[in-house]
């Protein structure tokens, strides 16, 4: 089951990402089902599946190609400037769902929900949610008295990408949490150093003491919450 799944995933990644140039994507979005690249795209998937599966599972390959074409055609038909990102996610979920169904058809497997929904998996998921989203909300609440004033000054100096700070915070907390789980405390220091280097230019040239203080408080809060979460998770995982 695992080998077949990996082969199908590899073929999907090659067809959908590695061997699909950006101008194919733009042409498909413009011409929809009339784009020749839609059919070239299907041909790439077919060749990848045939070669990786060594011309076995021909019935399964046919189903994957047909469903892939229908899913892509539906996505192209519905795509506009407002929904293209979430339609991409839906598109990939549907493709992966078809792959799982094909694997189950060829090599039936059982999902042990008692293991998936056990104490340790749920503990891990709970802490991941805390580190990514809950921590961000807590930080916004704690920094609320300063946000408006700092953002006003920052906007006068050019501002920043929309939601960039939020995503940076999520990623850095995930890294810190992961480093603690694998016992790489020294890597946290490297991460702090890297962030300081990238932020140095903004803080050095702006003569903005408020922004400097805001960034320092936010960084310490972010890293502190992630370290607290990682330490607590390790402790709970050992006693459960």
Phi, psi and omega in degrees: 000314182297316181297315180297318179299315180296320179296316180292322178294318179299315179298320179295315180296319179297314183289319186273338186234307187293313185252038174231093181298157183296327181290336171296314182299314181297320180294321178294319179295327182281316187258354179057231184289350180272355181287130178294335183288340175297321182278329172295321178299317177295323178296320177299315179299317180298313180296318180298316180295316181297317182288315183291323179270002176056043175063022171263171178055046185296323178296317179295319179299318179299317179296317180297317181294314181297313180293325178297318179297315181295319179295315180295319179297318178296319179296315180297323181293323185269345188291135169220184185293339184268332188245006189295330182288312181286334174291327175299316179297314179299317179303313181291323177297319179294317178299315180293326177297318177298318179300315179297320178297320179293320177296317179296324179295316183279320183223082184307138180224160179245141178261121179273091183294333179295329177281316181297320181261024179286179185297310185292316175300318179293324176298316180297312180298319179300316180289327176296317178297319179297313184295322185277303189258313183298316179299320179298319179293318178300319180294318179298322178293317181290328182265001183308319181297341185250344190299309185299316182293317181291318180296326178296314179294321181293322180295325179293337180260013176117343178070198180211176179297146180297127178065011181298315181299322180296313182290323176299316179298317179299313182295317182293324178291324176296318178298312181298315179300316179295319179299321179293321181297327180260008175075023181258070181295327181298329180294332177296319177299319178296322179294317177298317179298315180299317180295321180297320180296315181293328182275346187301318182299314180298316186283335184278324187267342191275347186050033185250093182295325180298315179296318179300313180295320180297315180296318180296315179297314180298318180296315180295321177296315182298309179293322180297316179296319180294318179295317178299315180296316180295318180295315180294321178298313179302319180294312182293322180297331181282326184269346181273000000 
